[in-house]
Amino acid sequence: MKRFKGSLFLLITAVIWGTAFVAQSVAMDSLGPFTFNALRMFLGGCALLPVLLIIRRRSPEGFGDKKELLRGGVLCGAVLTFASATQNYAFVFPDVTVGKAGFITTLYVVLVPLIAFVFLRRKLRPVIIPCIILAVAGLYLLCMTGKINFSRGELVLLLCALLFSLHILTADHFSPRVNGVALSCIQFFSASVISAVCALLFERSSFSLSVIGDAWFSIVYAGVISCGVGYTLQIVGQRYVEPSVASLLMSLESVFAVISGWIILQETLSLRELIGCILMFAAVVLSELPEKKKA
């Protein structure tokens, strides 16, 4: 039951993150990536403060070890900051398309279990290997329209995929040790401070009230819903789900991004994209099937 609960939380996370691509695309018309991240991460942290007060009153044991909580929140926030920044920075290069960005970034589906296997000595369930193959094939059909030639922009996206993989594994390490909501809150405030410093250094033109006012709805949606709700569900959900399955579930954000673009922006889904969606859902369903017990 706990595993199902965690999987459901991660699936909802994927829906939220997928729909947030619409808000992010609108915000990038006027804001720099660090400015946008600084504001939405701050709102995400603020949105969790009332939740923390409720948890504090109902939970006499508190949020866990304070040093571990602070260390985990700052580390998760730092990795999240630069993972998001590299993803946005890649679009500076003219040869980077949305399809390529979506495919290469979501390679964390492959990287998470491989990093865990190589560096953390964690075993791979046999079913995960075909799930990875299905997920990568689905992502290819969903996002790619041409041949990959690894330019500088695409190499930046590979770095982004690696950083998101590290974020998933970092959250997986700390979430069982401390309160997930508290960890998420510290993560957001840490990421907001780091992003604000970078924005003041590199994006002073967009760090103004008039520019921010033009994108207020996108900032609020991405901050309260995508950050405050989405990343919190990720951390709480990862308490009950292994990292390789968690990465597969969260990779469905690209599927829901296509669906939300179809519904909200009237973008069309081709047969190729629909087949990609089906393959990714098949990968998730297969990863959730219970293993046969040995007699």
C-alpha positions in Angstrom: 0.0 0.0 0.0 2.8 2.4 0.8 4.5 1.6 -2.5 1.2 2.4 -4.4 0.9 5.6 -2.4 4.4 6.7 -3.3 3.8 5.8 -7.0 0.6 7.8 -7.0 2.4 10.8 -5.5 5.1 10.6 -8.2 2.5 10.2 -11.0 0.8 13.4 -9.8 4.2 15.1 -9.7 4.7 14.2 -13.4 1.3 15.7 -14.3 2.1 18.9 -12.4 5.6 19.2 -13.9 4.2 18.5 -17.4 1.6 21.2 -17.3 4.1 23.6 -15.8 6.0 23.6 -19.1 3.2 25.9 -20.4 3.8 28.4 -17.6 7.5 28.2 -18.0 7.4 28.8 -21.7 5.3 32.0 -21.2 7.6 33.3 -18.4 10.8 32.8 -20.5 9.5 35.5 -22.9 10.3 38.2 -20.4 12.3 36.7 -17.6 15.8 35.2 -17.3 16.0 31.6 -16.1 17.7 32.5 -12.8 15.2 35.3 -12.1 12.3 32.9 -12.8 13.8 30.2 -10.7 14.5 32.5 -7.8 10.9 33.8 -7.6 9.2 30.4 -8.1 11.4 28.6 -5.6 10.8 31.3 -3.0 7.0 31.0 -3.5 7.4 27.2 -3.3 9.1 27.5 0.0 6.5 30.0 1.4 3.7 27.7 0.3 5.0 25.0 2.5 5.4 27.1 5.7 1.7 26.6 6.8 2.0 22.9 6.1 5.1 22.8 8.3 3.3 24.5 11.2 0.5 21.8 11.0 3.0 19.0 11.0 4.9 20.6 13.9 1.7 20.6 16.0 0.7 17.0 15.2 4.2 15.4 15.2 5.9 15.6 18.6 9.1 14.0 17.2 9.6 17.0 14.9 11.3 17.0 11.5 14.3 14.7 12.3 17.9 15.5 13.0 18.4 19.3 12.4 21.9 19.0 11.0 20.9 16.3 8.6 17.8 18.2 7.5 19.8 21.4 6.8 22.5 19.5 5.0 20.0 17.6 2.9 17.9 20.7 2.1 20.9 22.8 1.0 22.4 20.0 -1.1 19.1 19.3 -2.8 18.5 23.0 -3.4 22.0 23.5 -4.9 21.7 20.6 -7.3 18.1 21.6 -8.3 19.3 25.2 -9.0 22.0 24.2 -11.5 19.9 21.4 -13.0 17.2 23.9 -13.9 19.7 26.5 -15.0 21.5 24.2 -17.4 18.2 23.2 -19.0 17.3 26.8 -19.6 20.8 27.7 -20.8 20.8 25.1 -23.4 18.1 27.0 -25.4 20.6 29.7 -26.0 22.1 27.5 -28.7 20.0 27.7 -31.9 20.4 24.0 -32.8 18.7 22.9 -29.6 15.0 22.1 -30.3 12.3 21.4 -27.7 12.1 17.8 -28.8 15.8 17.2 -28.4 15.8 19.0 -25.0 13.0 16.9 -23.8 14.6 13.6 -24.9 18.1 14.3 -23.7 17.0 15.8 -20.3 14.8 12.8 -19.5 17.7 10.5 -20.0 17.8 10.5 -16.2 15.5 7.5 -16.6 18.6 5.6 -17.7 21.2 7.5 -15.6 19.5 7.1 -12.2 19.6 3.3 -12.0 23.0 3.1 -13.7 24.5 5.6 -11.3 22.9 3.8 -8.3 24.3 0.5 -9.6 27.8 1.6 -10.4 28.5 4.0 -7.5 26.0 3.0 -4.8 26.2 -0.8 -5.4 22.5 -1.1 -5.6 21.0 -4.1 -7.4 18.9 -3.6 -10.5 15.6 -5.5 -10.6 15.5 -7.6 -13.8 12.3 -5.9 -14.9 13.8 -2.5 -14.8 16.0 -3.1 -17.9 13.1 -3.7 -20.3 11.3 -0.8 -18.6 14.2 1.5 -19.4 14.3 0.3 -23.0 10.6 1.0 -23.4 10.8 4.4 -21.7 13.7 5.5 -23.9 12.0 4.3 -27.0 8.8 6.1 -26.0 10.7 9.3 -25.2 12.4 9.1 -28.6 9.1 8.8 -30.5 7.5 11.5 -28.3 10.3 14.1 -28.5 12.7 13.4 -31.4 12.2 14.5 -35.0 15.7 14.1 -36.3 19.1 12.6 -35.8 21.1 13.6 -32.7 24.4 15.3 -33.3 25.9 16.2 -30.0 26.6 20.0 -30.3 27.6 22.2 -27.4 23.9 22.8 -26.5 23.1 19.1 -26.4 26.1 18.4 -24.2 24.7 21.0 -21.8 21.5 19.1 -21.8 23.4 15.9 -21.0 24.9 17.7 -18.0 21.3 18.7 -17.1 20.2 15.1 -17.2 23.1 14.1 -15.0 22.3 16.9 -12.5 18.6 15.8 -12.4 19.7 12.3 -11.8 21.9 13.4 -8.9 18.9 15.4 -7.5 16.7 12.3 -7.5 19.5 10.3 -5.8 20.2 13.0 -3.3 16.5 13.3 -2.4 16.4 9.5 -2.1 19.3 9.6 0.3 17.9 12.2 2.7 14.1 11.7 2.4 13.9 8.6 4.6 16.0 10.3 7.3 14.1 13.5 7.8 10.6 15.0 7.3 10.0 15.2 3.5 8.1 18.5 3.6 10.7 20.2 5.8 13.4 19.0 3.4 11.5 20.3 0.4 11.0 23.7 2.1 14.7 24.2 2.9 15.5 23.0 -0.6 13.4 25.7 -2.2 14.7 28.6 -0.1 18.3 27.4 -0.7 17.6 27.3 -4.5 15.9 30.7 -4.3 18.9 32.3 -2.7 21.4 30.8 -5.1 19.3 31.7 -8.1 18.8 35.3 -6.8 22.5 35.8 -6.5 23.0 34.5 -10.0 20.2 36.6 -11.3 21.7 39.8 -9.8 25.0 38.9 -11.4 23.9 37.9 -14.8 20.2 39.0 -15.4 19.8 42.5 -14.0 17.7 43.6 -16.9 14.9 41.1 -16.0 15.2 41.5 -12.3 12.7 44.4 -12.1 9.2 44.8 -10.8 7.7 45.8 -14.2 9.2 42.7 -16.0 8.2 40.4 -13.2 4.7 41.8 -13.2 4.2 40.7 -16.8 4.8 37.1 -15.9 3.1 37.0 -12.4 0.7 34.2 -13.2 3.4 31.9 -14.6 5.5 32.6 -11.5 2.7 31.9 -9.1 1.7 28.7 -10.9 5.2 27.4 -11.2 6.1 28.4 -7.6 3.0 27.2 -5.6 1.9 24.3 -7.8 5.1 23.0 -9.5 7.5 23.7 -6.7 5.4 23.8 -3.6 3.3 20.8 -4.4 5.3 18.9 -7.1 8.7 18.7 -5.6 7.2 17.9 -2.2 5.2 15.0 -3.6 8.5 13.9 -5.2 10.4 13.8 -1.9 7.5 12.2 0.0 6.8 9.7 -2.8 10.5 8.6 -3.0 10.2 7.4 0.6 8.3 4.4 -0.6 9.5 3.9 -4.2 13.0 2.8 -5.4 14.9 5.5 -7.4 14.8 3.6 -10.8 11.0 3.3 -10.7 10.7 6.9 -9.3 12.7 8.2 -12.3 10.4 6.3 -14.7 7.3 7.7 -13.1 8.6 11.3 -13.1 9.8 11.0 -16.7 6.1 10.9 -17.7 6.2 14.7 -17.3 7.2 14.8 -21.0 4.0 12.9 -21.9 1.8 15.3 -19.8 3.7 18.2 -21.3 2.6 17.1 -24.8 -1.0 16.5 -23.5 -1.2 19.9 -21.8 0.2 21.6 -24.9 -2.5 19.9 -26.9 -5.3 20.9 -24.5 -4.1 24.4 -23.5 -2.2 25.6 -26.6 -4.1 23.6 -29.2 -1.0 21.8 -30.3 -1.6 18.5 -32.2 -0.5 15.0 -31.3 0.9 13.0 -34.2 0.6 9.2 -34.4 4.3 9.0 -33.6 3.8 11.0 -30.4 0.8 8.9 -29.3 2.8 5.7 -29.7 5.5 7.3 -27.6 3.0 8.0 -24.9 1.7 4.5 -25.0 5.2 3.0 -24.7 6.1 5.2 -21.7 2.9 4.3 -19.9 3.6 0.6 -20.6 7.1 1.0 -19.1 5.6 2.5 -15.9 2.9 -0.2 -15.6 5.6 -2.9 -16.2 7.8 -1.4 -13.5 5.0 -1.5 -11.0 4.1 -5.1 -11.5 5.1 -7.2 -8.4 7.9 -9.7 -8.8 7.2 -13.4 -8.6 8.4 -14.8 -5.3 10.8 -17.7 -5.4 9.3 -21.0 -4.2 
